[in-house]
Amino acid sequence: MLMRNRSQRRLTPADWARAALDAIAEGGVDGVAVETIAGKLDATKGSFYWHFKNRDALVEAALDLWEERRTAAVIEELEREPDPARRLHTLLHAGLEAGPAQRAEIALLSNPSHPAVLRAVRRVARRRISYIADQLKALGWDAPAARDRAILLYYVYVGHMQMAHAAPRLATVQDRRRQVEVAFDALVLGAPGQEAPAGVSSARRRGT
């Protein structure tokens, strides 16, 4: 019996987008080369042009996939947790993870020179910061304090992820986890001696 190979399966735009996102993880946006990706997919350039007008359209599709996987899907998963403090705790620790998805994000955040990448990075940052601020407001921080703390928490999230990649020996995983807890205590629960909102006080009592 003859086995079907990948070339016998009709490729979808999602197949190309996933492969392009993998290429970004390996070599940044410059790594998105149609011929190279076609070779990995065992496809022809004709297959590519059936789905995409040009390389920029493929980059856009990969960026959409990154945003869906790393922002929309993450928020959807976090929303299953009813406690906003625990949502933020989970989100901060997610920045310590390593893998292809994180490598693609690091590549995009480190060098957003492509116009589409710059737009996507800014859009994702705004959405994430807004979500973090909403959790802080749910805990009782007023809007200005929530936004300031949300931006700082996002810096911690991105910085930990980038430094773990660029300078993995700078701190151990245990060190990084402890540092995340310091940031969480200071920015979510409030600095020692600082009067925190009622929602934060209850989060402390729950031992978040």
N, CA, C and O of each residue as an XYZ file, in Angstrom:
832
protein
N       0.847     -1.185      0.000
C       0.000      0.000      0.000
C       0.887      1.242      0.000
O       1.850      1.325      0.763
N       0.561      2.200     -0.855
C       1.349      3.411     -0.931
C       0.978      4.337      0.217
O      -0.199      4.504      0.539
N       2.003      4.942      0.837
C       1.781      5.888      1.931
C       1.623      7.292      1.343
O       2.328      7.665      0.406
N       0.702      8.051      1.896
C       0.548      9.439      1.471
C       1.636     10.283      2.109
O       1.896     10.165      3.307
N       2.267     11.128      1.319
C       3.256     12.028      1.901
C       2.674     13.431      2.011
O       1.546     13.685      1.589
N       3.455     14.333      2.582
C       2.948     15.664      2.848
C       2.557     16.403      1.573
O       1.637     17.221      1.588
N       3.245     16.124      0.476
C       2.957     16.818     -0.769
C       1.593     16.421     -1.326
O       1.040     17.125     -2.171
N       1.036     15.275     -0.851
C      -0.263     14.826     -1.330
C      -1.400     15.451     -0.533
O      -2.565     15.306     -0.905
N      -1.082     16.142      0.553
C      -2.098     16.813      1.346
C      -2.150     18.279      0.919
O      -1.121     18.946      0.808
N      -3.350     18.757      0.684
C      -3.492     20.149      0.262
C      -3.138     21.052      1.433
O      -3.760     20.973      2.492
N      -2.143     21.907      1.246
C      -1.730     22.812      2.303
C      -2.730     23.960      2.441
O      -3.343     24.395      1.467
N      -2.874     24.429      3.660
C      -3.769     25.537      3.948
C      -2.944     26.780      4.290
O      -1.747     26.668      4.554
N      -3.561     27.951      4.290
C      -2.832     29.146      4.739
C      -2.283     28.986      6.157
O      -1.214     29.506      6.476
N      -3.023     28.259      7.008
C      -2.557     28.039      8.388
C      -1.265     27.234      8.412
O      -0.405     27.474      9.260
N      -1.115     26.277      7.489
C       0.135     25.507      7.408
C       1.307     26.434      7.098
O       2.363     26.337      7.722
N       1.121     27.316      6.148
C       2.175     28.251      5.771
C       2.471     29.231      6.914
O       3.628     29.565      7.167
N       1.422     29.687      7.599
C       1.622     30.635      8.701
C       2.409     29.993      9.833
O       3.301     30.619     10.406
N       2.081     28.747     10.156
C       2.820     28.041     11.223
C       4.283     27.870     10.840
O       5.175     28.058     11.667
N       4.522     27.515      9.591
C       5.900     27.334      9.136
C       6.655     28.661      9.135
O       7.842     28.699      9.461
N       5.984     29.737      8.777
C       6.622     31.053      8.786
C       6.936     31.489     10.212
O       7.980     32.096     10.455
N       6.048     31.189     11.157
C       6.306     31.541     12.548
C       7.485     30.731     13.091
O       8.290     31.249     13.865
N       7.587     29.471     12.689
C       8.757     28.661     13.057
C      10.037     29.285     12.496
O      11.075     29.307     13.158
N       9.943     29.792     11.261
C      11.114     30.425     10.634
C      11.512     31.691     11.393
O      12.700     31.978     11.538
N      10.529     32.443     11.875
C      10.822     33.636     12.668
C      11.536     33.242     13.957
O      12.468     33.921     14.387
N      11.100     32.147     14.569
C      11.738     31.669     15.798
C      13.198     31.303     15.554
O      14.039     31.467     16.438
N      13.496     30.810     14.362
C      14.858     30.366     14.050
C      15.752     31.507     13.567
O      16.941     31.536     13.883
N      15.189     32.445     12.806
C      16.045     33.466     12.206
C      15.443     34.843     12.098
O      15.899     35.660     11.297
N      14.411     35.120     12.904
C      13.772     36.418     12.813
C      12.969     36.556     11.530
O      12.820     35.592     10.780
N      12.455     37.746     11.277
C      11.632     37.962     10.083
C      12.439     37.727      8.814
O      11.888     37.296      7.801
N      13.735     38.006      8.859
C      14.580     37.764      7.683
C      14.629     36.280      7.328
O      14.961     35.915      6.201
N      14.295     35.429      8.298
C      14.301     33.988      8.047
C      13.087     33.493      7.290
O      13.022     32.323      6.912
N      12.123     34.374      7.067
C      10.918     33.989      6.319
C      11.229     34.068      4.831
O      11.054     35.115      4.209
N      11.686     32.968      4.269
C      12.001     32.870      2.844
C      11.045     31.870      2.210
O      10.975     30.716      2.634
N      10.321     32.305      1.210
C       9.274     31.467      0.623
C       9.833     30.137      0.118
O       9.255     29.084      0.390
N      10.940     30.171     -0.607
C      11.485     28.934     -1.169
C      11.914     27.969     -0.059
O      11.684     26.764     -0.162
N      12.530     28.493      0.989
C      12.981     27.641      2.091
C      11.794     27.012      2.800
O      11.804     25.817      3.094
N      10.769     27.813      3.077
C       9.581     27.290      3.754
C       8.862     26.285      2.864
O       8.369     25.265      3.345
N       8.800     26.574      1.563
C       8.171     25.629      0.641
C       8.895     24.289      0.677
O       8.260     23.235      0.639
N      10.223     24.331      0.751
C      10.988     23.093      0.829
C      10.672     22.312      2.089
O      10.548     21.088      2.046
N      10.539     23.008      3.216
C      10.226     22.333      4.474
C       8.823     21.738      4.458
O       8.553     20.726      5.104
N       7.940     22.385      3.711
C       6.572     21.879      3.616
C       6.396     20.879      2.482
O       5.305     20.350      2.271
N       7.482     20.625      1.753
C       7.411     19.751      0.585
C       6.353     20.259     -0.394
O       5.534     19.505     -0.918
N       6.409     21.579     -0.614
C       5.423     22.228     -1.473
C       6.140     23.027     -2.559
O       7.366     23.135     -2.555
N       5.375     23.577     -3.472
C       5.926     24.395     -4.547
C       5.604     25.871     -4.278
O       4.735     26.191     -3.467
N       6.312     26.748     -4.964
C       6.000     28.167     -4.837
C       4.604     28.458     -5.382
O       3.951     29.417     -4.970
N       4.156     27.614     -6.316
C       2.797     27.778     -6.835
C       1.769     27.606     -5.737
O       0.756     28.304     -5.709
N       2.030     26.671     -4.828
C       1.137     26.467     -3.682
C       1.104     27.725     -2.820
O       0.048     28.134     -2.339
N       2.273     28.329     -2.634
C       2.330     29.557     -1.841
C       1.479     30.646     -2.478
O       0.662     31.269     -1.800
N       1.663     30.880     -3.764
C       0.953     31.971     -4.428
C      -0.541     31.681     -4.598
O      -1.319     32.579     -4.921
N      -0.928     30.450     -4.383
C      -2.358     30.128     -4.376
C      -3.020     30.769     -3.152
O      -4.185     31.163     -3.201
N      -2.269     30.865     -2.065
C      -2.820     31.363     -0.803
C      -2.410     32.795     -0.459
O      -3.149     33.502      0.225
N      -1.235     33.227     -0.930
C      -0.713     34.519     -0.511
C      -0.282     35.339     -1.722
O       0.244     34.812     -2.702
N      -0.520     36.645     -1.623
C      -0.130     37.541     -2.710
C       1.382     37.666     -2.805
O       1.944     37.690     -3.900
N       2.046     37.748     -1.636
C       3.490     37.933     -1.606
C       4.036     37.549     -0.232
O       3.288     37.106      0.639
N       5.338     37.721     -0.048
C       5.979     37.362      1.216
C       5.435     38.181      2.383
O       5.262     37.654      3.482
N       5.164     39.462      2.152
C       4.641     40.299      3.233
C       3.314     39.769      3.758
O       3.040     39.849      4.955
N       2.494     39.231      2.869
C       1.221     38.659      3.306
C       1.456     37.438      4.191
O       0.704     37.198      5.136
N       2.491     36.672      3.887
C       2.828     35.514      4.718
C       3.328     35.970      6.089
O       2.977     35.383      7.112
N       4.146     37.015      6.098
C       4.626     37.560      7.381
C       3.440     38.020      8.218
O       3.390     37.750      9.418
N       2.483     38.714      7.600
C       1.286     39.169      8.311
C       0.526     37.984      8.903
O       0.058     38.056     10.040
N       0.399     36.897      8.145
C      -0.309     35.716      8.635
C       0.409     35.107      9.826
O      -0.230     34.667     10.782
N       1.744     35.080      9.774
C       2.523     34.564     10.894
C       2.351     35.442     12.129
O       2.245     34.935     13.245
N       2.324     36.745     11.930
C       2.132     37.677     13.046
C       0.749     37.521     13.658
O       0.597     37.574     14.878
N      -0.257     37.330     12.816
C      -1.615     37.086     13.324
C      -1.651     35.821     14.173
O      -2.303     35.781     15.217
N      -0.948     34.794     13.719
C      -0.896     33.540     14.463
C      -0.194     33.735     15.796
O      -0.648     33.227     16.821
N       0.931     34.480     15.784
C       1.646     34.780     17.029
C       0.735     35.503     18.016
O       0.691     35.162     19.198
N       0.010     36.500     17.524
C      -0.881     37.263     18.399
C      -1.996     36.373     18.956
O      -2.362     36.492     20.125
N      -2.526     35.495     18.128
C      -3.601     34.616     18.592
C      -3.089     33.652     19.654
O      -3.724     33.467     20.692
N      -1.927     33.033     19.388
C      -1.387     32.033     20.301
C      -0.908     32.642     21.610
O      -1.173     32.112     22.689
N      -0.193     33.770     21.502
C       0.528     34.305     22.653
C      -0.223     35.406     23.394
O       0.224     35.862     24.446
N      -1.366     35.837     22.851
C      -2.136     36.869     23.545
C      -3.589     36.446     23.691
O      -4.065     36.264     24.812
N      -4.303     36.287     22.583
C      -5.722     35.952     22.676
C      -5.951     34.631     23.403
O      -6.801     34.547     24.289
N      -5.194     33.600     23.030
C      -5.381     32.288     23.660
C      -4.946     32.305     25.119
O      -5.555     31.645     25.961
N      -3.891     33.059     25.418
C      -3.416     33.153     26.802
C      -4.460     33.846     27.669
O      -4.746     33.389     28.776
N      -5.030     34.942     27.177
C      -6.064     35.649     27.934
C      -7.273     34.747     28.141
O      -7.847     34.711     29.230
N      -7.659     34.023     27.102
C      -8.793     33.099     27.228
C      -8.538     32.064     28.323
O      -9.431     31.751     29.110
N      -7.317     31.539     28.367
C      -6.961     30.552     29.392
C      -6.955     31.198     30.780
O      -7.451     30.605     31.738
N      -6.404     32.394     30.894
C      -6.353     33.072     32.189
C      -7.746     33.367     32.731
O      -7.960     33.359     33.944
N      -8.686     33.625     31.839
C     -10.035     33.975     32.267
C     -10.754     32.813     32.952
O     -11.801     33.009     33.569
N     -10.201     31.616     32.848
C     -10.793     30.483     33.563
C     -10.526     30.566     35.062
O     -11.193     29.910     35.862
N      -9.536     31.387     35.430
C      -9.215     31.615     36.843
C      -9.996     32.834     37.322
O      -9.832     33.915     36.757
N     -10.842     32.698     38.345
C     -11.664     33.833     38.768
C     -10.914     34.919     39.539
O     -11.402     36.045     39.639
N      -9.754     34.610     40.079
C      -9.018     35.546     40.920
C      -8.044     36.369     40.077
O      -7.110     35.804     39.508
N      -8.236     37.696     39.980
C      -7.323     38.512     39.151
C      -5.880     38.474     39.636
O      -4.964     38.565     38.820
N      -5.651     38.342     40.935
C      -4.274     38.268     41.435
C      -3.600     36.997     40.950
O      -2.432     37.020     40.561
N      -4.316     35.905     40.969
C      -3.741     34.639     40.486
C      -3.527     34.674     38.978
O      -2.583     34.066     38.473
N      -4.385     35.372     38.263
C      -4.173     35.533     36.820
C      -2.831     36.208     36.565
O      -2.051     35.759     35.725
N      -2.569     37.287     37.294
C      -1.324     38.013     37.100
C      -0.124     37.187     37.543
O       0.935     37.247     36.918
N      -0.275     36.432     38.596
C       0.810     35.578     39.083
C       1.178     34.551     38.015
O       2.356     34.331     37.732
N       0.158     33.925     37.424
C       0.379     32.940     36.358
C       1.026     33.592     35.147
O       1.935     33.020     34.543
N       0.569     34.774     34.790
C       1.082     35.468     33.616
C       2.553     35.827     33.785
O       3.338     35.649     32.854
N       2.936     36.325     34.944
C       4.329     36.688     35.183
C       5.245     35.474     35.081
O       6.323     35.552     34.493
N       4.818     34.365     35.648
C       5.657     33.171     35.619
C       5.744     32.586     34.207
O       6.701     31.880     33.885
N       4.748     32.878     33.366
C       4.802     32.389     31.983
C       5.988     32.984     31.234
O       6.471     32.381     30.275
N       6.467     34.155     31.652
C       7.621     34.771     31.014
C       8.908     34.016     31.244
O       9.912     34.280     30.581
N       8.893     33.058     32.195
C      10.086     32.266     32.489
C      10.181     31.024     31.618
O      11.210     30.349     31.608
N       9.113     30.719     30.887
C       9.099     29.511     30.076
C      10.030     29.663     28.875
O      10.371     30.773     28.466
N      10.429     28.523     28.326
C      11.283     28.532     27.139
C      10.707     27.582     26.099
O      10.096     26.571     26.446
N      10.899     27.901     24.833
C      10.397     27.049     23.770
C      10.284     27.826     22.476
O      10.577     29.021     22.449
N       9.857     27.162     21.377
C       9.763     27.826     20.074
C       8.881     29.061     20.089
O       9.209     30.063     19.453
N       7.757     29.003     20.810
C       6.847     30.153     20.848
C       7.529     31.352     21.479
O       7.362     32.481     21.018
N       8.299     31.110     22.536
C       9.015     32.198     23.181
C      10.129     32.732     22.288
O      10.376     33.937     22.262
N      10.806     31.841     21.553
C      11.887     32.290     20.669
C      11.356     33.197     19.570
O      12.001     34.181     19.210
N      10.193     32.874     19.039
C       9.589     33.738     18.019
C       9.259     35.092     18.611
O       9.480     36.121     17.973
N       8.734     35.100     19.822
C       8.384     36.371     20.456
C       9.630     37.205     20.732
O       9.634     38.415     20.504
N      10.674     36.565     21.219
C      11.925     37.269     21.487
C      12.464     37.898     20.207
O      12.912     39.044     20.215
N      12.420     37.150     19.111
C      12.903     37.666     17.825
C      12.097     38.887     17.391
O      12.660     39.852     16.875
N      10.794     38.849     17.596
C       9.944     39.966     17.185
C      10.143     41.185     18.077
O      10.182     42.314     17.588
N      10.268     40.963     19.373
C      10.423     42.077     20.306
C      11.810     42.710     20.228
O      11.972     43.906     20.471
N      12.809     41.891     19.887
C      14.184     42.382     19.897
C      14.509     43.268     18.707
O      15.344     44.167     18.806
N      13.850     43.015     17.577
C      14.198     43.773     16.373
C      12.952     43.987     15.506
O      12.827     43.400     14.431
N      12.032     44.836     15.986
C      10.786     45.044     15.234
C      10.953     46.040     14.093
O      10.250     47.048     14.030
N      11.897     45.747     13.186
C      12.207     46.696     12.117
C      11.209     46.629     10.963
O      10.962     47.636     10.299
N      10.641     45.465     10.723
C       9.658     45.326      9.654
C       8.394     46.094     10.050
O       7.928     45.952     11.181
N       7.832     46.899      9.151
C       6.653     47.707      9.521
C       5.504     46.882     10.100
O       4.862     47.309     11.060
N       5.240     45.711      9.530
C       4.159     44.875     10.031
C       4.478     44.343     11.427
O       3.594     44.221     12.275
N       5.750     44.028     11.651
C       6.161     43.549     12.975
C       6.000     44.658     14.005
O       5.503     44.423     15.106
N       6.418     45.853     13.649
C       6.302     46.984     14.566
C       4.845     47.228     14.934
O       4.529     47.471     16.099
N       3.962     47.163     13.949
C       2.534     47.355     14.230
C       2.013     46.257     15.151
O       1.265     46.529     16.089
N       2.412     45.014     14.879
C       1.934     43.895     15.678
C       2.464     43.966     17.104
O       1.721     43.727     18.056
N       3.747     44.294     17.258
C       4.346     44.391     18.596
C       3.648     45.474     19.407
O       3.360     45.278     20.588
N       3.376     46.608     18.785
C       2.685     47.697     19.491
C       1.259     47.304     19.841
O       0.784     47.591     20.939
N       0.581     46.651     18.915
C      -0.803     46.242     19.163
C      -0.875     45.228     20.302
O      -1.734     45.328     21.178
N       0.029     44.258     20.284
C       0.051     43.236     21.321
C       0.404     43.852     22.669
O      -0.200     43.512     23.686
N       1.381     44.758     22.682
C       1.767     45.404     23.942
C       0.588     46.165     24.533
O       0.329     46.074     25.733
N      -0.125     46.914     23.701
C      -1.280     47.672     24.202
C      -2.338     46.738     24.769
O      -2.911     47.007     25.825
N      -2.597     45.633     24.062
C      -3.635     44.710     24.527
C      -3.229     44.041     25.837
O      -4.049     43.912     26.746
N      -1.981     43.619     25.940
C      -1.521     42.959     27.157
C      -1.520     43.912     28.337
O      -1.979     43.563     29.425
N      -1.001     45.125     28.121
C      -0.953     46.097     29.207
C      -2.364     46.447     29.660
O      -2.617     46.587     30.857
N      -3.283     46.589     28.709
C      -4.671     46.878     29.053
C      -5.266     45.745     29.895
O      -5.980     45.990     30.867
N      -4.966     44.518     29.512
C      -5.497     43.381     30.263
C      -4.926     43.354     31.683
O      -5.658     43.141     32.650
N      -3.619     43.570     31.799
C      -2.984     43.584     33.115
C      -3.580     44.701     33.965
O      -3.868     44.496     35.144
N      -3.766     45.875     33.378
C      -4.344     47.005     34.113
C      -5.756     46.677     34.591
O      -6.138     47.048     35.700
N      -6.525     45.989     33.764
C      -7.878     45.598     34.168
C      -7.852     44.701     35.403
O      -8.704     44.824     36.282
N      -6.879     43.806     35.466
C      -6.781     42.919     36.640
C      -6.420     43.725     37.885
O      -6.936     43.471     38.974
N      -5.531     44.696     37.711
C      -5.129     45.530     38.838
C      -6.286     46.398     39.318
O      -6.459     46.602     40.520
N      -7.076     46.908     38.378
C      -8.246     47.700     38.776
C      -9.261     46.825     39.497
O      -9.930     47.282     40.423
N      -9.380     45.558     39.074
C     -10.285     44.635     39.755
C      -9.838     44.382     41.194
O     -10.652     44.064     42.061
N      -8.541     44.526     41.435
C      -8.018     44.355     42.789
C      -8.144     45.629     43.620
O      -7.910     45.610     44.829
N      -8.512     46.734     42.975
C      -8.755     47.955     43.719
C      -7.825     49.108     43.427
O      -8.035     50.202     43.952
N      -6.787     48.907     42.598
C      -5.915     50.027     42.244
C      -6.697     51.000     41.361
O      -7.487     50.584     40.514
N      -6.469     52.305     41.568
C      -7.141     53.272     40.707
C      -6.513     53.222     39.312
O      -5.455     52.622     39.119
N      -7.178     53.859     38.341
C      -6.770     53.720     36.938
C      -5.328     54.155     36.680
O      -4.595     53.413     36.026
N      -4.880     55.329     37.163
C      -3.478     55.714     36.902
C      -2.478     54.737     37.512
O      -1.496     54.366     36.869
N      -2.728     54.319     38.760
C      -1.809     53.371     39.404
C      -1.828     52.032     38.681
O      -0.790     51.388     38.531
N      -3.003     51.614     38.237
C      -3.113     50.333     37.537
C      -2.330     50.362     36.233
O      -1.653     49.392     35.893
N      -2.418     51.466     35.501
C      -1.685     51.543     34.222
C      -0.175     51.570     34.459
O       0.577     50.879     33.774
N       0.267     52.377     35.439
C       1.704     52.428     35.722
C       2.226     51.043     36.095
O       3.257     50.602     35.588
N       1.521     50.375     36.967
C       1.958     49.052     37.423
C       1.863     48.025     36.298
O       2.689     47.117     36.208
N       0.849     48.174     35.440
C       0.708     47.246     34.312
C       1.904     47.366     33.371
O       2.435     46.358     32.905
N       2.325     48.597     33.092
C       3.473     48.797     32.207
C       4.734     48.213     32.834
O       5.519     47.552     32.156
N       4.928     48.458     34.130
C       6.107     47.913     34.798
C       6.078     46.387     34.831
O       7.111     45.744     34.646
N       4.909     45.810     35.065
C       4.797     44.348     35.054
C       5.100     43.784     33.670
O       5.700     42.717     33.540
N       4.675     44.516     32.635
C       4.969     44.055     31.283
C       6.463     44.132     31.003
O       7.012     43.258     30.332
N       7.127     45.171     31.513
C       8.585     45.250     31.389
C       9.240     44.038     32.051
O      10.177     43.453     31.508
N       8.739     43.672     33.223
C       9.304     42.518     33.933
C       9.109     41.247     33.112
O      10.031     40.444     32.968
N       7.909     41.072     32.577
C       7.589     39.881     31.777
C       8.515     39.782     30.560
O       9.134     38.745     30.320
N       8.599     40.879     29.797
C       9.423     40.870     28.578
C      10.896     40.760     28.933
O      11.630     39.993     28.310
N      11.333     41.517     29.926
C      12.744     41.514     30.296
C      13.222     40.162     30.785
O      14.312     39.721     30.421
N      12.428     39.505     31.598
C      12.813     38.177     32.066
C      12.936     37.201     30.904
O      13.868     36.398     30.848
N      11.981     37.281     29.971
C      11.995     36.380     28.827
C      13.228     36.623     27.952
O      13.886     35.675     27.523
N      13.535     37.886     27.694
C      14.673     38.209     26.835
C      16.002     37.874     27.508
O      16.899     37.336     26.858
N      16.145     38.181     28.795
C      17.398     37.917     29.478
C      17.634     36.430     29.672
O      18.777     35.975     29.626
N      16.576     35.669     29.888
C      16.730     34.220     30.010
C      17.269     33.631     28.715
O      17.959     32.611     28.725
N      16.944     34.288     27.588
C      17.431     33.836     26.287
C      18.839     34.360     26.003
O      19.709     33.608     25.563
N      19.060     35.659     26.258
C      20.322     36.291     25.890
C      21.443     36.022     26.895
O      22.611     35.916     26.522
N      21.075     35.914     28.168
C      22.093     35.708     29.220
C      21.588     34.675     30.215
O      21.309     34.999     31.369
N      21.471     33.423     29.763
C      20.861     32.389     30.622
C      21.629     32.124     31.911
O      21.059     31.615     32.876
N      22.923     32.464     31.937
C      23.708     32.193     33.144
C      23.719     33.363     34.119
O      24.319     33.281     35.191
N      23.062     34.437     33.748
C      23.031     35.599     34.633
C      22.333     35.270     35.946
O      22.709     35.780     37.001
N      21.324     34.421     35.878
C      20.590     33.994     37.072
C      20.034     32.601     36.821
O      19.716     32.243     35.687
N      19.920     31.824     37.885
C      19.346     30.489     37.758
C      17.834     30.605     37.606
O      17.256     31.668     37.830
N      17.205     29.504     37.224
C      15.747     29.489     37.119
C      15.129     29.807     38.474
O      14.133     30.527     38.554
N      15.721     29.270     39.539
C      15.209     29.538     40.881
C      15.326     31.028     41.214
O      14.427     31.613     41.819
N      16.455     31.634     40.807
C      16.631     33.072     41.020
C      15.536     33.858     40.309
O      14.938     34.768     40.882
N      15.284     33.497     39.059
C      14.297     34.225     38.264
C      12.900     34.079     38.857
O      12.121     35.032     38.870
N      12.592     32.895     39.342
C      11.279     32.694     39.970
C      11.145     33.562     41.224
O      10.093     34.151     41.473
N      12.205     33.631     41.993
C      12.173     34.465     43.195
C      12.018     35.939     42.825
O      11.285     36.675     43.484
N      12.709     36.362     41.773
C      12.629     37.752     41.336
C      11.232     38.105     40.833
O      10.753     39.219     41.046
N      10.581     37.154     40.168
C       9.200     37.376     39.742
C       8.303     37.584     40.960
O       7.408     38.429     40.940
N       8.544     36.820     42.007
C       7.747     36.979     43.222
C       7.960     38.360     43.838
O       7.021     38.971     44.347
N       9.200     38.846     43.789
C       9.482     40.193     44.305
C       8.684     41.231     43.522
O       8.064     42.120     44.106
N       8.707     41.109     42.181
C       7.969     42.042     41.332
C       6.471     41.940     41.593
O       5.772     42.952     41.647
N       5.987     40.725     41.753
C       4.558     40.523     42.006
C       4.159     41.168     43.330
O       3.156     41.878     43.402
N       4.936     40.921     44.361
C       4.615     41.491     45.678
C       4.612     43.013     45.639
O       3.733     43.650     46.219
N       5.604     43.600     44.950
C       5.737     45.055     44.932
C       4.686     45.726     44.057
O       4.130     46.757     44.437
N       4.405     45.147     42.878
C       3.561     45.832     41.905
C       2.100     45.408     41.932
O       1.226     46.190     41.558
N       1.825     44.202     42.363
C       0.439     43.733     42.433
C      -0.115     43.884     43.846
O      -1.201     44.429     44.041
N       0.635     43.399     44.820
C       0.148     43.443     46.193
C       0.502     44.739     46.907
O      -0.103     45.069     47.927
N       1.481     45.481     46.380
C       1.861     46.747     46.984
C       3.145     46.644     47.767
O       3.409     45.616     48.391
N       3.953     47.695     47.746
C       5.235     47.704     48.445
C       5.014     47.663     49.949
O       3.975     48.121     50.426
N       5.985     47.113     50.728
C       5.863     47.068     52.184
C       5.618     48.464     52.760
O       6.291     49.424     52.382
N       4.660     48.570     53.666
C       4.351     49.835     54.296
C       3.404     50.702     53.495
O       2.960     51.745     53.974
N       3.088     50.279     52.270
C       2.191     51.076     51.432
C       0.766     50.584     51.622
O       0.513     49.380     51.647
N      -0.165     51.525     51.756
C      -1.558     51.127     51.930
C      -2.087     50.621     50.596
O      -2.046     51.338     49.595
N      -2.588     49.378     50.580
C      -3.078     48.763     49.347
C      -4.601     48.741     49.342
O      -5.218     48.793     50.405
N      -5.218     48.666     48.165
C      -6.673     48.598     48.083
C      -7.222     47.343     48.756
O      -6.487     46.395     49.034
N      -8.524     47.359     49.011
C      -9.160     46.248     49.720
C      -8.996     44.936     48.965
O      -8.771     43.890     49.575
N      -9.107     44.986     47.642
C      -8.972     43.750     46.867
C      -7.594     43.148     46.987
O      -7.441     41.927     46.986
N      -6.582     44.002     47.090
C      -5.222     43.518     47.261
C      -5.046     42.909     48.641
O      -4.392     41.878     48.797
N      -5.641     43.559     49.652
C      -5.547     43.026     51.016
C      -6.169     41.645     51.100
O      -5.636     40.770     51.783
N      -7.294     41.431     50.417
C      -7.918     40.109     50.436
C      -7.069     39.100     49.686
O      -7.024     37.927     50.057
N      -6.385     39.551     48.616
C      -5.486     38.643     47.884
C      -4.353     38.195     48.787
O      -3.946     37.034     48.746
N      -3.835     39.114     49.611
C      -2.787     38.761     50.554
C      -3.280     37.713     51.537
O      -2.575     36.757     51.857
N      -4.525     37.915     52.016
C      -5.057     36.966     52.990
C      -5.240     35.589     52.384
O      -5.120     34.572     53.068
N      -5.537     35.567     51.072
C      -5.698     34.263     50.408
C      -4.364     33.595     50.155
O      -4.319     32.416     49.803
N      -3.260     34.339     50.330
C      -1.945     33.760     50.121
C      -1.579     33.597     48.674
O      -0.856     32.669     48.313
N      -2.080     34.510     47.816
C      -1.770     34.451     46.377
C      -0.273     34.572     46.141
O       0.176     34.543     44.995
